[in-house]
Amino acid sequence: MVLQVLLPSSQILPPPWRETNLGHRKSASPDLRKMFRPGRENHQTEPREVSASNVVKLSNKLKVTLKKKYQSPPGGETEHPFYIHCDQQYPPGESGEVNQHEYIQIKPTFRKRHQWTCSPLSLYFDSELGDKQVRIALTKGVSGIGKTSQVRMIILNWAEGKVNQECPLIFPLPFRELNLLKERLSLIELLYKFFPELKEPGISNLENFRVGLILDGLDEFRRPLDFKNSPVVTDVTEPSSVPALLTNLINGNLLPFAAHIWITSRPEAVHRIPLQYINEVTEIEGFTDSQKEEFFRRAIIHTDQANAIIHHLKYSKSLYVLCQIPIICSISASVLVRQTWLSDKEYDPGALTPMYTDLLALLQTRDQNTQKMAIKLGELAFKQLLKGNTVFYRKDLRECDINCDEGSEFAKVSIPIFREDIGLQQKKIYYFGHTTIQEFFAAMWFN
């Protein structure tokens, strides 16, 4: 995969933040003291002694928990291993933000693909890049491009002791799970919600050692982030709303020198965080053509069938371009491997809509209730699309007369149309396999 890096410059954007094109902005200063609002020094706490043994106990418990959680992909065994552990590249350069559908922006005619590479694993939580510190890194990329997979890989490698061991604690806090927390909490209480097993030996003195916080899926967060009017929170034991805790973490009121924060987002949601708080911006651009072919050769057992599918995709140029996105590769492999018409050029599902139509027809041959469920999912997709939501909860399904058990059963089919995940406090989270699938079901229901 290819990921673009915008390297930091020597000047920070002065407050108030100006709306700036990501492709042409100069990144923030590495001097952390310049990143925080005036009066930041007044909020700092006095250093306290930290028990090294307590930190080790916390770190070991956390690693066991994360290793157990992240060893299996979120979609279950139906996810392709290559999708989870794909190679990535990080080219330097710039990319402009344009008011276009995000999939138009990945076409070769829209912008040139970069080819320079460097090591991905140490990018986010190394204490220094050269002589410059990075407090907040943001990775953007279109839906399905591999942001969450990259997060999972980094977390698992840390939990297994392979990388970033200089950071004793790394806490993944997905935005889709933060949506579930409505009550007022302190930062410590919020961490206990996600990791109750850490109550013993207990989380304390976070400001005295390096803490990694991974906030995955900014575009999935349903609540506003108000950086101008949010109450100031400087103490990790002070209760506040979840949005207030997030804004104070990002702007440096909470854990100004201890926290190293990595945020991922689809491009259209990046503006929710003022750029003066971000030190590093990266972008995942997706599979190269050779990686597309490698994906299908690994995902499809029979060589002749894999070659036929690759040939068909190259003939269907628009679909082949979209296979730059790993999840589109996964969906294409699931659908095309079941078809018998690949050699018939008169029938050309050269775009996603006819392929998804075939996918739905294929499911209907297996279960006669699929059509009724498809109509309900279409209503869910349409109503939530109007709200800008790509993840759903129990109440969202009930509003469309979808029984949660029905949703769970539909999520178990081997083709990734609808997915179920277990979130915070064992609450279920639902989502379509990809945003284009949600758009397809919404359009089908609307028509």
C-alpha positions as CSV (number, residue, x, y, z in Angstrom):
1,M,0.0,0.0,0.0
2,V,1.1,3.6,-0.5
3,L,0.9,6.2,2.2
4,Q,1.9,9.8,1.7
5,V,3.7,11.8,4.4
6,L,3.6,15.6,4.8
7,L,6.7,16.4,6.8
8,P,6.7,19.1,9.5
9,S,8.1,22.5,8.9
10,S,9.5,25.1,11.3
11,Q,6.4,27.2,11.9
12,I,3.2,26.5,13.7
13,L,-0.1,27.9,12.5
14,P,-1.0,30.8,14.9
15,P,-4.4,30.7,16.7
16,P,-7.1,31.2,15.7
17,W,-6.8,28.4,13.2
18,R,-7.2,29.3,9.6
19,E,-9.0,26.9,7.1
20,T,-6.0,25.6,5.2
21,N,-5.7,23.2,2.3
22,L,-4.0,20.0,3.7
23,G,-1.9,19.6,0.6
24,H,-0.4,23.0,0.8
25,R,-0.2,23.6,4.6
26,K,3.1,23.8,6.5
27,S,3.0,21.4,9.5
28,A,3.3,22.3,13.1
29,S,6.5,23.0,15.0
30,P,8.0,20.1,16.8
31,D,8.4,22.3,19.9
32,L,5.6,20.9,22.1
33,R,5.4,23.9,24.3
34,K,4.3,26.0,21.3
35,M,1.4,23.7,20.5
36,F,-0.8,24.6,23.6
37,R,-3.0,27.5,24.2
38,P,-1.7,30.5,26.2
39,G,-1.5,29.8,29.9
40,R,-0.7,26.2,29.3
41,E,2.2,26.3,31.9
42,N,-0.3,27.1,34.7
43,H,-2.1,23.8,34.2
44,Q,1.0,21.5,34.5
45,T,1.3,19.2,37.6
46,E,4.4,18.7,39.6
47,P,6.4,15.5,38.6
48,R,5.8,12.6,41.0
49,E,7.7,9.4,41.5
50,V,6.4,6.5,39.4
51,S,6.8,2.9,40.5
52,A,8.6,1.1,37.7
53,S,7.2,-2.2,38.7
54,N,3.6,-0.8,38.5
55,V,4.2,0.5,35.0
56,V,5.6,-3.0,34.0
57,K,2.5,-4.7,35.5
58,L,0.2,-2.3,33.6
59,S,2.1,-2.8,30.4
60,N,2.2,-6.6,30.6
61,K,-1.6,-6.8,31.4
62,L,-2.4,-4.4,28.6
63,K,-0.3,-6.4,26.1
64,V,-2.1,-9.6,27.0
65,T,-5.5,-7.9,26.5
66,L,-4.6,-6.3,23.2
67,K,-3.0,-9.4,21.8
68,K,-6.1,-11.5,22.5
69,K,-8.3,-8.8,21.0
70,Y,-6.3,-8.0,17.9
71,Q,-5.0,-11.4,16.8
72,S,-8.4,-12.0,15.0
73,P,-9.6,-9.6,12.3
74,P,-12.8,-7.7,13.0
75,G,-14.7,-9.5,10.2
76,G,-13.8,-12.9,11.6
77,E,-12.2,-15.7,9.6
78,T,-13.7,-14.5,6.3
79,E,-11.3,-11.6,6.2
80,H,-8.2,-12.3,3.9
81,P,-4.9,-12.4,5.9
82,F,-3.2,-10.4,3.2
83,Y,-5.7,-7.6,3.9
84,I,-4.7,-7.5,7.5
85,H,-0.9,-7.7,7.0
86,C,-0.4,-5.9,3.7
87,D,2.8,-4.0,2.9
88,Q,2.6,-0.2,3.0
89,Q,4.7,2.6,1.6
90,Y,5.1,6.2,2.9
91,P,6.1,8.6,0.2
92,P,6.8,12.3,0.9
93,G,4.9,15.0,-0.9
94,E,1.7,16.9,-1.0
95,S,-1.9,16.1,-1.9
96,G,-4.6,18.7,-2.4
97,E,-8.1,18.4,-0.9
98,V,-10.8,18.8,-3.5
99,N,-14.6,18.8,-3.1
100,Q,-15.1,15.5,-4.9
101,H,-16.5,12.1,-4.0
102,E,-13.6,10.4,-2.3
103,Y,-13.4,7.6,-5.0
104,I,-12.9,10.1,-7.8
105,Q,-9.8,11.2,-6.0
106,I,-8.0,7.8,-6.3
107,K,-8.3,7.7,-10.1
108,P,-4.9,8.0,-11.9
109,T,-6.1,11.0,-13.8
110,F,-6.9,12.8,-10.6
111,R,-3.4,12.7,-9.1
112,K,0.0,11.0,-9.5
113,R,0.9,8.0,-7.3
114,H,4.0,8.4,-5.3
115,Q,6.6,5.6,-5.2
116,W,9.1,6.4,-2.4
117,T,9.0,4.1,0.6
118,C,10.2,4.0,4.2
119,S,9.5,1.9,7.3
120,P,5.9,2.2,8.6
121,L,6.2,0.7,12.0
122,S,8.1,3.4,13.8
123,L,6.4,6.4,12.3
124,Y,3.8,7.1,14.9
125,F,5.1,6.4,18.4
126,D,8.9,7.0,18.1
127,S,9.7,9.8,20.5
128,E,11.6,11.7,17.8
129,L,11.8,12.0,14.1
130,G,15.3,13.2,13.6
131,D,15.6,16.0,16.2
132,K,11.9,16.7,16.2
133,Q,9.2,15.4,18.5
134,V,5.8,14.3,17.2
135,R,2.9,14.6,19.7
136,I,-0.1,14.2,17.3
137,A,0.0,12.3,14.0
138,L,-3.1,12.0,11.7
139,T,-3.5,9.4,9.0
140,K,-6.2,10.0,6.3
141,G,-7.5,7.7,3.6
142,V,-10.8,6.8,1.8
143,S,-13.1,4.2,3.3
144,G,-11.6,0.7,3.1
145,I,-8.1,1.8,2.2
146,G,-6.6,0.1,5.2
147,K,-6.4,2.7,8.1
148,T,-7.9,0.4,10.7
149,S,-5.9,-2.6,9.4
150,Q,-2.7,-0.5,9.8
151,V,-3.9,0.4,13.4
152,R,-4.5,-3.3,14.2
153,M,-1.0,-4.2,12.9
154,I,0.7,-1.5,14.9
155,I,-1.2,-2.5,18.1
156,L,-0.5,-6.2,17.6
157,N,3.2,-5.7,16.9
158,W,3.5,-3.6,20.0
159,A,1.6,-6.2,22.1
160,E,3.9,-8.9,20.8
161,G,7.0,-6.9,21.8
162,K,8.1,-6.2,18.2
163,V,8.0,-2.4,17.9
164,N,7.6,0.8,19.9
165,Q,8.6,-0.8,23.2
166,E,9.9,2.6,24.4
167,C,6.2,3.5,24.9
168,P,5.1,1.4,27.9
169,L,1.4,2.0,27.4
170,I,-0.6,2.2,24.2
171,F,-4.4,2.6,24.5
172,P,-6.6,2.1,21.4
173,L,-9.8,4.2,21.7
174,P,-11.9,3.7,18.6
175,F,-14.3,6.5,17.9
176,R,-17.1,4.1,17.1
177,E,-16.9,2.8,20.7
178,L,-16.5,6.2,22.2
179,N,-20.0,6.9,20.8
180,L,-21.3,4.5,23.4
181,L,-20.2,6.6,26.3
182,K,-22.7,9.2,27.3
183,E,-21.9,9.8,30.9
184,R,-19.3,12.2,32.4
185,L,-16.0,10.5,33.0
186,S,-12.5,11.3,33.9
187,L,-9.7,10.2,31.6
188,I,-8.7,7.4,34.1
189,E,-12.4,6.3,34.3
190,L,-12.6,6.3,30.5
191,L,-9.6,4.0,30.2
192,Y,-11.1,1.7,32.8
193,K,-14.2,1.4,30.7
194,F,-12.1,0.1,27.8
195,F,-9.7,-1.9,30.0
196,P,-11.3,-2.9,33.3
197,E,-8.6,-5.5,33.9
198,L,-6.2,-2.5,34.6
199,K,-8.0,-1.5,37.7
200,E,-5.5,-3.7,39.5
201,P,-2.7,-2.7,39.7
202,G,-4.4,0.6,38.8
203,I,-3.6,3.4,36.3
204,S,-1.9,6.4,37.9
205,N,0.7,9.1,37.2
206,L,0.1,9.0,33.5
207,E,1.8,12.4,33.1
208,N,5.2,10.9,34.1
209,F,5.7,8.4,31.3
210,R,5.0,8.1,27.6
211,V,1.4,7.1,26.7
212,G,0.2,6.2,23.2
213,L,-3.4,6.9,22.4
214,I,-4.8,5.6,19.1
215,L,-8.1,7.3,18.1
216,D,-9.3,5.4,15.0
217,G,-12.1,6.6,12.8
218,L,-12.7,10.3,13.4
219,D,-15.3,10.2,10.7
220,E,-17.4,7.7,12.7
221,F,-17.7,10.0,15.8
222,R,-21.2,11.2,16.1
223,R,-20.7,14.0,18.6
224,P,-19.3,17.5,18.0
225,L,-15.7,18.4,18.9
226,D,-15.8,22.1,20.1
227,F,-12.2,23.3,20.5
228,K,-13.3,26.9,21.1
229,N,-15.9,26.5,23.8
230,S,-14.9,23.2,25.4
231,P,-14.3,23.4,29.2
232,V,-10.7,23.2,30.2
233,V,-9.7,19.8,31.7
234,T,-6.1,19.5,33.1
235,D,-6.4,16.7,35.6
236,V,-6.8,13.0,34.5
237,T,-9.1,12.4,37.5
238,E,-11.5,15.3,36.6
239,P,-14.8,14.2,35.2
240,S,-16.1,15.7,31.9
241,S,-17.9,14.7,28.8
242,V,-16.1,12.4,26.2
243,P,-15.9,15.2,23.6
244,A,-14.4,17.5,26.2
245,L,-11.8,14.9,27.2
246,L,-10.9,14.4,23.5
247,T,-10.5,18.1,22.8
248,N,-8.4,18.6,25.9
249,L,-6.2,15.7,25.0
250,I,-5.7,17.0,21.5
251,N,-5.1,20.6,22.4
252,G,-2.6,19.7,25.1
253,N,-4.4,20.6,28.3
254,L,-4.4,16.9,29.3
255,L,-1.1,15.0,29.3
256,P,0.7,17.7,27.3
257,F,4.1,16.0,27.4
258,A,3.2,12.4,28.0
259,A,0.6,11.7,25.4
260,H,1.5,10.7,21.8
261,I,-1.7,10.6,19.8
262,W,-2.4,8.9,16.5
263,I,-5.7,9.8,14.8
264,T,-7.1,8.2,11.6
265,S,-9.9,9.6,9.5
266,R,-11.6,9.7,6.1
267,P,-10.5,12.9,4.3
268,E,-13.9,14.7,4.6
269,A,-13.7,14.6,8.5
270,V,-10.1,15.9,8.9
271,H,-11.4,19.5,9.2
272,R,-12.9,18.6,12.6
273,I,-9.5,19.0,14.2
274,P,-7.7,22.3,13.8
275,L,-4.5,21.8,12.0
276,Q,-2.4,23.7,14.5
277,Y,-2.6,20.8,16.8
278,I,-1.3,18.2,14.3
279,N,2.4,17.6,13.8
280,E,2.4,15.0,11.1
281,V,-0.1,14.2,8.3
282,T,0.0,11.0,6.3
283,E,-2.2,9.5,3.7
284,I,-2.8,5.9,2.7
285,E,-3.1,5.7,-1.1
286,G,-3.8,2.0,-1.4
287,F,-2.6,-1.0,-3.4
288,T,-0.2,-0.7,-6.3
289,D,-1.1,-2.8,-9.5
290,S,1.4,-5.5,-8.5
291,Q,-0.1,-5.7,-5.0
292,K,-3.6,-6.0,-6.5
293,E,-2.5,-9.1,-8.4
294,E,-0.7,-10.5,-5.4
295,F,-3.8,-10.1,-3.4
296,F,-6.0,-12.1,-5.8
297,R,-3.3,-14.8,-6.2
298,R,-3.2,-15.3,-2.4
299,A,-7.0,-15.0,-1.9
300,I,-8.0,-17.4,-4.7
301,I,-6.7,-21.0,-4.4
302,H,-6.9,-22.0,-8.1
303,T,-4.2,-20.3,-10.3
304,D,-6.3,-20.4,-13.5
305,Q,-9.3,-18.8,-11.7
306,A,-7.1,-16.1,-10.2
307,N,-5.6,-15.3,-13.6
308,A,-9.1,-15.2,-15.2
309,I,-10.3,-12.8,-12.5
310,I,-7.2,-10.5,-12.8
311,H,-7.7,-10.5,-16.6
312,H,-11.4,-9.6,-16.2
313,L,-10.6,-6.8,-13.7
314,K,-8.0,-5.3,-16.1
315,Y,-10.6,-5.4,-18.8
316,S,-13.0,-3.5,-16.5
317,K,-10.9,-0.5,-16.0
318,S,-13.0,1.4,-13.5
319,L,-13.3,-1.6,-11.2
320,Y,-9.6,-2.3,-11.5
321,V,-8.9,1.3,-10.3
322,L,-11.2,0.8,-7.4
323,C,-9.3,-2.4,-6.4
324,Q,-6.6,0.0,-5.2
325,I,-8.8,-0.2,-2.1
326,P,-8.1,-3.5,-0.2
327,I,-11.7,-4.1,0.9
328,I,-12.9,-3.7,-2.7
329,C,-10.3,-6.4,-3.6
330,S,-11.8,-8.6,-0.9
331,I,-15.4,-8.0,-2.1
332,S,-14.4,-8.6,-5.7
333,A,-12.7,-11.8,-4.9
334,S,-15.7,-13.0,-2.9
335,V,-18.1,-12.3,-5.8
336,L,-16.1,-13.0,-8.9
337,V,-14.8,-16.4,-7.6
338,R,-18.4,-17.6,-7.6
339,Q,-19.2,-16.5,-11.2
340,T,-19.0,-18.5,-14.4
341,W,-19.3,-15.7,-16.9
342,L,-15.8,-14.3,-16.7
343,S,-14.9,-15.4,-20.2
344,D,-18.1,-13.8,-21.7
345,K,-17.1,-10.2,-22.5
346,E,-20.7,-9.3,-23.5
347,Y,-21.5,-9.4,-19.8
348,D,-19.3,-6.9,-18.2
349,P,-19.8,-5.9,-14.5
350,G,-17.2,-3.2,-15.0
351,A,-18.4,-1.2,-12.0
352,L,-19.5,-1.7,-8.4
353,T,-23.3,-1.4,-8.9
354,P,-23.7,-4.4,-11.2
355,M,-21.3,-6.4,-9.1
356,Y,-23.3,-5.6,-6.0
357,T,-26.5,-6.5,-7.8
358,D,-25.0,-9.9,-8.6
359,L,-23.9,-10.3,-5.0
360,L,-27.4,-9.7,-3.8
361,A,-28.8,-12.1,-6.3
362,L,-26.3,-14.7,-5.2
363,L,-27.4,-14.3,-1.6
364,Q,-31.0,-14.6,-2.6
365,T,-30.4,-18.0,-4.1
366,R,-29.2,-19.2,-0.7
367,D,-31.9,-17.7,1.5
368,Q,-35.4,-16.6,0.5
369,N,-35.5,-14.2,3.4
370,T,-32.6,-12.2,1.9
371,Q,-34.9,-9.9,-0.1
372,K,-36.9,-8.9,3.0
373,M,-33.7,-8.3,4.9
374,A,-32.2,-6.3,2.0
375,I,-35.2,-3.9,2.0
376,K,-34.7,-3.3,5.7
377,L,-31.0,-2.8,5.3
378,G,-31.8,-0.4,2.5
379,E,-33.9,1.7,4.8
380,L,-31.2,1.6,7.4
381,A,-28.5,2.6,4.9
382,F,-30.5,5.5,3.5
383,K,-31.6,7.0,6.8
384,Q,-28.1,6.7,8.3
385,L,-26.4,8.0,5.1
386,L,-28.5,11.2,5.4
387,K,-27.1,11.6,8.9
388,G,-23.6,10.9,7.8
389,N,-23.3,7.7,9.9
390,T,-21.4,4.6,8.7
391,V,-21.6,2.7,12.0
392,F,-24.9,1.7,13.7
393,Y,-26.1,0.6,17.1
394,R,-29.0,-1.4,18.4
395,K,-31.4,1.5,18.5
396,D,-30.6,2.3,14.8
397,L,-31.6,-1.2,13.7
398,R,-34.8,-1.1,15.8
399,E,-35.8,2.1,14.0
400,C,-35.8,0.2,10.7
401,D,-37.6,-2.9,12.2
402,I,-34.5,-5.0,12.1
403,N,-34.2,-7.5,14.8
404,C,-30.7,-7.6,16.2
405,D,-30.6,-11.3,15.9
406,E,-31.4,-11.0,12.2
407,G,-28.7,-8.5,11.8
408,S,-26.3,-10.9,13.5
409,E,-27.2,-13.8,11.3
410,F,-26.9,-11.7,8.1
411,A,-23.4,-10.6,9.3
412,K,-22.2,-14.2,9.5
413,V,-22.4,-14.8,5.7
414,S,-19.0,-15.2,4.1
415,I,-19.5,-12.2,1.8
416,P,-18.8,-8.9,3.6
417,I,-22.1,-7.1,3.1
418,F,-23.1,-6.4,6.7
419,R,-20.8,-6.7,9.7
420,E,-21.2,-7.1,13.4
421,D,-18.5,-6.3,15.9
422,I,-18.4,-6.5,19.7
423,G,-17.6,-3.0,21.1
424,L,-17.2,-1.4,24.5
425,Q,-18.9,-3.3,27.4
426,Q,-19.8,-6.1,25.0
427,K,-22.2,-3.9,23.1
428,K,-22.7,-4.8,19.5
429,I,-21.8,-2.4,16.7
430,Y,-23.0,-2.9,13.1
431,Y,-21.7,-1.5,9.8
432,F,-21.8,-2.3,6.1
433,G,-18.7,-4.0,4.6
434,H,-17.9,-0.8,2.8
435,T,-19.4,2.6,2.3
436,T,-20.1,1.8,-1.3
437,I,-22.2,-1.1,-0.2
438,Q,-24.2,1.2,2.1
439,E,-24.6,3.6,-0.8
440,F,-25.8,0.8,-3.0
441,F,-28.4,-0.4,-0.5
442,A,-29.6,3.2,0.1
443,A,-30.0,3.8,-3.6
444,M,-31.9,0.5,-4.0
445,W,-34.3,1.4,-1.2
446,F,-34.8,5.0,-2.4
447,N,-35.7,3.8,-5.9
